[in-house]
Amino acid sequence: MQLLDDASADAWADAAVLAVSEVITNALMHTGVPLSMEAWASPDGVRVEVMDGSSQLPAQRNYALTSGTGRGLHIVDQSVQRWGAEPRPQGKVVWFELGSPAAGAGSSGDAALREVPSDAEVPVTLRNMPLLMHWAWQEHAQALLREYLLFALDTDDDALDDHARASEVLSLLYEQIPVPELPDSPEELLAGAIEPGVTADDFAIRVPRASVPHFATLDRLLTQASAAASGGRFLGPPTQPEIAEMRQWICSEVVRQTVGEALPRPWRARTDVRVPLADETKLRQVYRELAQGDEAILATDPASIIVAVSPAVVDFLGYESESDLLGRRIIVVVPQRYHQAHIAGTTLNATNGRRVLLDLPLTVPVVRADGSEVDVELTVTPRLLDGETHVFIASFELTPAAAAVHPHRS
């Protein structure tokens, strides 16, 4: 502020303070290395440069408005006239300008640009890369890492450094792995967010050699953070099994391929969707009222575990009893080609409240007990039980024709 006062540049003070705060916070959260700052001011404008020792350039995140993270650079972009980032011999500089700074303001960026030798990066091939799941995982992982940092700061001296290393490789992946283009309308989304269009057969990324060990840090922190979330110690949701498997696969592929094991191993989800993940007896105690009455419903908890199912839906899906479904994940009745979209959608809903397909009547295919598929009209609605228990209730419209697909058992 003294610099602005001395230069009669008070008109730029509010925007400059906000932008400096966001740039420095972003650097601290994502690099964990020493910082330095230089500023130039005149009545006509201000230029600020923040230098750090990390070579990873910042990237704006296109997260949902309800997300708890990813807004820093958007705030900078909206607060200043110009901003950017440039590599330097010892890291990078992030700069911004307000107004028209005096000619010559700023360090000699062109002369200091860092030429990265080709052997400083190594190629990694991610085979059968699940693009939708990666997109959802990025936002989920950022939210988990932020909560874990606050959780660990008091007891772990390396918490900030580890957070910066993990954030660095998340950014590296975010910048290189594309997000599939998804339509806005629910009908087009259902038709377009399916395999094979949401998977990349062979996707090549480049990883700085110095960043390779940080993938192990990312995997370790997210494993610990997910365990804490599953134990109810975080506000954020736990990680779905396939998302955790994908994270472990990406991190292991980077390490394997950069130490000489050149043949990429393709991604394949190994979680058995038929295995119960919750105790049926406890589910009956908590959710028993949901399945009573004549309404044809199937309910899940925020972890996508089936917690209640009415007799009409049990019959429609061709199961012997509700015990065949209770405690299993809803994905057991979702066709395989929709698995990635379902996992990504439920992850984003749990992370930031994204609800593109909620509260809308939809006609969707479901998988029955014998493996066949049948279309059904349903509406999925979130509900709060007893003021604290969240559920998602799928209400089935079982017309006589639909119910006849599987006649009621005597």
Beta strands, then each sheet from edge to edge (+ up, - down):
strand 1: 35-42
strand 2: 45-52
strand 3: 82-88
strand 4: 91-99
strand 5: 121-130
strand 6: 199-208
strand 7: 297-300
strand 8: 306-309
strand 9: 361-367
strand 10: 373-385
strand 11: 389-397
sheet 1: 1+ 2- 4+ 3-
sheet 2: 5+ 6-
sheet 3: 8+ 7- 11+ 10- 9+
end
